[in-house]
Amino acid sequence: MTITQMAIGAVFIGGLVVVLLYWLFQIKITTVSVKTPLASISDIPAKTWTELSQKRIYFAHMSVGHDILEGVQNLVNESAQIALDIVEGKDRGSPTRPAILHSEVGRNTEPLAKISDFKAIVREIGDRLDMAMLKFCYVDVRYGTDLSALFNAYRLAVAELQDAFPELQIMHMTVPLCSMPATAKSKTKFFVNQVLKRPTVLDDNVQRLRYNEMVRQEFGQTNLFDLAFVESISPDNVQYIAKTPQDESPFLLGEYTYDGGHLNDAGKRHVGTQFLLALAKGNFSL
């Protein structure tokens, strides 16, 4: 090995040490025990599942929504009590029968377009629905997003739909989170972005947290599925929070995702269970 190669190796190892030390001493992962444990399928009486099976529900979403519904479908397939059809499409003639009708809306990174699309679809079929909901994607809310403008647009759209369809139940949803860096490569990227004053995944999650607090404050006592909360809770009812000297935010647990944002099989089951329970109970808010 030449002197040059040894020098390069030393610099590389030194860099990894710096990143590791930064991660250990600057990024703190703390936990909070959840006072009210997450509910399970067995907590819901058969009568409630029967009532849910008679509802017409519209769910507007993008890719993480597919993950959630895949988890719901697996649970339905496993249960003798739950009879629930899941139908994809936004045909203006739908729904013709009780089901969860769902479709992609708008474009990722353009939440206002999603609101507009959702509003147009519900205006067409709202008189045939019992419940409707819109889920934003994690890429729709990031560092730099105008939170007030987005929330006001959403709140106005909801008010217009409620005026048009007073009997329609609108289920509100918090914005999903992303996981914290877990590999040496992702931690290095996080560190470099911090040094260069570029937004990190924590900065994005903090922004999502701020938006979600607006949603909780406005709708938390009515119809809310707190997706972000569910994503940050372990199966043993512990919430995980990432902290730096400047900020803190819950995050999507690594055990629930394969790429930092979308759900793996465990995540689909975990989130799908709580989503299904929220539909059955009409609310999820802790």
N, C-alpha and C positions, 0 to 999 in steps of 0.2 A: 504494500500500500504506500503510495507516494505521500509526501508532506501535504500536497494540495488536497488530496482525497481525505486525509486525516483532518485537515482544517475544515473542509466542507462538512464532514461528519460531525465534528465538534460543534459547529454552528447549528446544524440541524438538531442535534440532541439538546443543545442549549435552548434552542427555540421551543422545543417540546416541553422542556422543564419550565420555561417562562409561562407557556400556555397553561400547563397543569397547575402551577402555583396561582396563576390568576384565577383559574376556575375554582380552586379549592378555597381561596381567601376572599374572592369577590362575589361569586355566585353561591348563595346559600339556598338549599332546599329545605324548607320547613314543612311541618305537617300540623294539621288541626283535626281533631276527632269530631266527626259529625254527630251532633246531639240526637238527631232523629235518623235512625238507620234507613237506608233505601228500602223501599217496599219490594216485594217479590210477587210473582204471578199468583202464588197460592193465597196471597192476602186479599185477593179480589173475589167476591162471591159469584157464583154461576149466573145469578140474575143480572149482574152488571155486564158480564160478557155477552149475554143474550141481548141486552139493550144496545150495546155497542155494535153488534152485528146488524142491527137495523138502521144504522146511521149512514148518511151519505157525506163523505168527507173529501175535501180537496186539499192536497198538499203540494205546494210549489217549491221547487228546490233545484239544486244542481248535484254534483257527484256525491258529496257526503250524504245527501238525502237518499241516494240509491243504496249506500252502505247501511243506513238506518233501516230502510224498508226490507233489505235482505235479512237483517237480523229479526225484524218483525215476522217475515214470512217463515223463517225457520222455527220461530216460537209457535206460530199458528200450526205449522205442520206437526209439531210435537205434542200439541195439546188437544185433548178430546173436548174441552170446554169452549175453545175459542174458534168460532166459525167466521172468518173475516176474509173477504176477497180484496185483492190488491190489483188494481187495473191501471196501466200506464196509458196516458193520452190526455189531450186537452180539447177533444171534440166538443164543439159547442152544444151538441145534442146530449152530452153526458151530464150527469150520471143517470142512467135509466133504472138502476137498482142499487140497493145498499152496497157500498164498497168504499175503499180508500182509492179515490181517483188521484193520480199524481202525474206531474209533468215537469220538465225543465223549463225555466223561464229566464228571459233576458240573457245577459252575458256576464261571465265572471269578471270581476274588477269594476263592473258598472252596476252598482246596487240600485241606482235610480231607474235603470232600464228594467230591472227585476220587479220593482214596485209597480211600474207602469203596466207591465205584462200581467202581473198578478191581478191588478185592479181590473184590467180589461176582461180577463177570463172570468173572474168572480161576478162581474156585472152581467155577463152572459148567462151564467148558470146558477147564480146565487139563490134564486127562488126554488131551486131543487136541491139545495145543500143544507145540511145541519151544522157543518163545521168547515172552516177554511183556515189555512195557515201558510205563511211564507217563511222560508228559512234562507238567510243569507249564507254565503260561503265565507270561510276565513279570509280569503283574498279580497273580499269586499270591504273589509275594515282593517286598515293597516296604519302604520305611523304616517301622519300627514292627512288622513281622512278627515273631512269636515264633519264631525260628529253631529253638531247641532243641525246642519242642513239635512243630513241623512235621516236623523230621527224625526225631524219636523215633517219631512216628506212622507215617511212611513206613518206617522201619527195622523196626518191629514188624509192619507189614503184609507186608513182604517175607519176614520170618522165618516168619510163619504160612503163607504160600504155599509157601515152600521146604520146610517140614515136610510140607505136604499133598501136594506134587508134587516129590519129590527130583530127578527127572530134568529138570524144567523149568528152562531157562536164563532168568534175568531180567536184561535189559539195563537198566542204570541210566543216567539222563540228567541233565546239569546244567541249571539253569534258564536260559532264554534272556535276553539282555540287550536294552537299548534304546540307540539312537544318541544321541550328544551333539547339542546344538542347532547348527543349521547356518545358519539364516536370522536376519535382524535381529530379527524378531518373537520367535522362540524364544529367542534369546540375551537379549533384553530380559526375557522372562518368567523366564528362569533367574536373571538378575541381581536382579530384583525379589524373587523367592523367597529368594535368598540374604540380601538386606537385611532381609526380613521374618522371617527364620529359619524359613522353610517348607521342607519337603523338596523337593529337586530331583531330576532324573533321575540325577545322579551319586550322590546319597544312596541312591536306589533301587538303582542298579547295585552300589554298595558292599555293600548288604545281600544282593544276589544273589550277589556274590562270596563273602561269608562262608558263605552256605548251600552254594554250590558247593564250597568248600573242605572242608566236612563230607562231602559226597558223594565227592569225590576221595580223601580220607583213608580213608574206610570201604570204598569199592568200586573205587578206581582201579587196583588190581592184578588185578581180576577182569573184570567185564563192564561197561564204561562207554563211553557215547557222550558226549564232552565238547562238547555243543552250544555252550555259551557260548564256549569256546575257539575253535571253528571260526568263529563269527560275528565274532570280533575279529581274524581273520587275513586278510590281503590275498592275492590270487592269487600274489604273489611272496614269500609266506611271511614276512611281517612282521606282528607283533602290535602293535595300537595301544592305548595306555593313556592315560586322562585323569587329570590330577593337579591338585589344589589344595594349598594349604599344609596342609590338614587330612586329605584323603583321596585315594585313587587307585583306579581300577578299569579293567579292559578294557571296551570298549563295542562294540556292534553297528556295523559300518562303514556309513557313509551310502550307499555304493555298493551295498549289499545290501538296502536298505529303501525303501519309498515313503512311509511314515508314521512312521518312528521305531521301529517294533516288528515289523511284519509284513514278509515277504520279497517283494522284487520279482523279476523274472525272473532277474537275475544272482544274487541271493541264493538263490533256489530251486535253481538249478543248483549253486552252490557248496556249500550245506549238504546238498542232496539227494545229491550225489556222495559226501560224507564219511559220510553216514548209510548209504547203500547199501554202502559199503566196510566200515563197522563191522558191519553185518549179515553180510557175507560172511566177515569175519575173526573175528567174535565179540567184538571189542573195539576201542575207540578211546581211547587214553590216551597223552599225551605228557608 
